[in-house]
């Protein structure tokens, strides 16, 4: 990392896995046609 920069472990591996699982099961994602 860069000097004089603080690093904070805000989320852990478990959070990331659960977050991805929740979002994959949501099933109502935009197809990107709104751009």
C-alpha positions in Angstrom: 0.0 0.0 0.0 0.9 3.7 -0.2 2.8 5.3 2.7 0.8 7.5 5.0 -2.5 5.8 4.0 -4.6 3.9 6.6 -6.3 0.6 5.7 -9.4 -0.4 7.5 -10.9 -4.0 7.1 -14.5 -2.8 6.8 -15.9 -6.0 5.4 -14.8 -9.6 5.9 -14.9 -12.6 3.6 -18.1 -13.9 5.1 -19.9 -10.6 4.5 -18.7 -10.6 0.9 -19.9 -14.2 0.2 -23.3 -13.5 1.8 -23.7 -10.2 0.0 -22.9 -11.8 -3.4 -25.4 -14.7 -2.6 -28.2 -12.2 -1.7 -27.6 -10.2 -4.9 -27.5 -13.3 -7.1 -30.8 -14.5 -5.7 -32.4 -11.1 -6.1 -33.2 -11.8 -9.8 -34.4 -8.3 -10.8 -31.2 -6.7 -12.3 -31.4 -4.1 -15.0 -30.3 -5.3 -18.4 -28.4 -2.0 -18.9 -30.8 -0.5 -21.4 -31.3 2.6 -19.3 -27.9 4.0 -20.3 
